[in-house]
Amino acid sequence: MTVDVDTLYYDPPGEEYWTEMTLSDPLGQDRIRWLWFQGILNMDDLEIVRNAPPAIVCDTVVRGSPTTCSIRQEVAQTLDSATAVTDWKFESVLLGGRLAQVDGPDWAASWSGKAVQSGDVEAIGWSEGNQIPLHGTLVVNDREGSEWEWTTLDWNFHDGTGMVGCLIPHWNKFGPSDSTTLGVNLRASSCYPNSVEPPVVDTTGPAGFVGAEVPSGGPNGGLWYVASAQYSMDRGSVINPSILAGYEPDTLGKSDSNQCPDSLRTGPKKAAVVNFYQYNTVCQTLSLQPLYDGIYRHEGFGTGGQDNGHEAQRRFGALNPANYPAAAAERSVATDSASLDDRVRFEVDKVDVVITEKSDPNHILVNGNFSESVYAQSPNGHYNQRTVDDAN
Amino acid sequence: MPTDDGADTRISRFVLDVAGLGLGVLLALPAQSSAQNVRPTAEEMIRCFAIENTVGAELGACKNMVPGAVAVLFRPLEYGDYVDDVMDGLAELAVSHPEFRVRVAAAEYLMAPGKGSPSSEHLTGMVDRIQRVYEESSEPSIRSVFIRWMPYQAEAEAAVDFLQRVATSDKSPAGRMWPDEQLAIDALSRMGDHGRQVLRQLDESGQVRNELARQRLDYLRTRDYRPEPSSHGPRR
């Protein structure tokens, strides 16, 4: 192991002072390969300070832009010639833990190419037959801007369009149970949990990005990065069909039937044959529209600007730049296409979980959208008046 | 001599500045290198991981370790001596760190060391570890990470067993969309023939009692227990 240092401070065991040992450093290239001290050397006996500018200087760029790494002028002047530099090498640990190593040219004064990954750049300089290790750092900044953001234009939400078929094929009938689900907020175009489209957990489907390989020749040649990424949310809400007009009717008992007009009393002994919708709207002349509106507000954007709906809260989560899925994908770099796909799914899923949690599945903020008095069937089949609400 | 705090600070800086001059220095070393004593400690990795995943946190001494403070987890066979300690640290973060984002990230990274195909060389016991964290966590969102990504663990048999146990556990409260049991059914459908075989058995035996999980099973039966593809791409 080698460590570049300018100054080594040594704190002798048992002493109350630090000893400074300044190293001569004409090229900024002094190295301590290993230090031998008599006795035990503890970590807190050492402090290293490094001030010398690196021998190799690379243009700092944003990901995907060209960079050039070259020898700092003061160092280059000490070499046999401008091109007396061999064994250019780039090394970096990628976000997924893989070590990326790229070998560069020999006898070249500089090394250029598209940059996608920060890391260490090394080379060997030649001076009068001596090899001088040269070192520098390539810094690649994340791309920013609208390409890596998303806006409300990327989010769809419509009442009545949730992809309910794959998730809740059988709704519980409203009435007998106090905990019947009256509405849900779902993806509209795929059947997966969480929020971001495409659903990255389905590894047989797309991961929402286009990858590209850096052309060979430069410090990052052969690495894969995210050339572009695009994510969306596509959701809708659905109301429990048992409270809608088209649901199958029940045959009511005598007392309930007496509340209904003759036109609905088509059963045996003039029993009313009606569903929840008909009993409320026709037999009791009670409009259910306020209930439907309230359910849609609960699943959607809340009431009166309070943002107390699931979708409103989800969008608060999605609006946080820390949760932009394209930005999360942006910094992924890998040594091959498949690894890049892995990385992107991983990064996008992290923000997807955070966005989804913001939608408040536990109803801390999403409540108070409706409190309606309706007629609902009790376990014995009789209709009774009860209040239905989404109070917490 | 410096105070204890000062000494700790100096130790950290040394460890990070030397081994972390890029985690590349660490990862470039042979796993059992003689320079092992200057690697960042698992504790340091975990501390920096939490900082890395906290929005707006000052990186400070961690700046040389992020991103990827616990990158060793992606090369578990080479850094097996780290994996236990790092996973223990992540497990603690996943269960009890005050920041939700950190808990999610920790849960996701816990899935990394065991990822792979059954035929690939892999560490064993990873699914058992994940199951222990799953059982410790009281948060559905965190537990969902373990369930959803379980199909990609190299220990496929253990993963199927885990999902089967979750699917039949019937512990989720009513009213929450995508309860654990339903997620487990869904995950099993993405585990090839073995997963589908288990789903068929669960379906026929009636062991799945959670209502939404049961309904998901009903739906998957119509598809021969295969998941529907997410065929569409993102759209504006």
Interface residues (C-beta under 8 A of the other chain):
Chain A: M1 V3 D4 D11 E16 M43 D44 L46 E47 I48 R50 E91 S92 V93 L94 L95 G96 G97 R98 L99 G119 D120 L153 D154 G165 C166 L167 I168 P169 H170 N172 S179 T181 V184 L186 S189 S190 C191 Y192 P193 E197 P198 P199 V201 D202 T203 T204 G205 P206 G208 Q230 Y231 S232 D234 A322 R331 D342 F346 D349 K350 V353 V354 T356 E357 P361 N362
Chain B: M1 A7 R10 I11 R13 F14 V15 D17 V18 L21 G22 L23 G24 V25 L26 L27 A28 L29 S33 A35 V38 V55 P67 G68 A71 V72 L73 F74 R75 F100 R101 V104 A105 E108 A112 K115 P140 S141 S144 V145 R148 W149 Y152 A174 G175 R176 M177 W178 L183 D186 R190 E211 L212 Q215 R216 D218 Y219 P227 E228 P229 S230 S231 H232 G233 P234 R235 R236
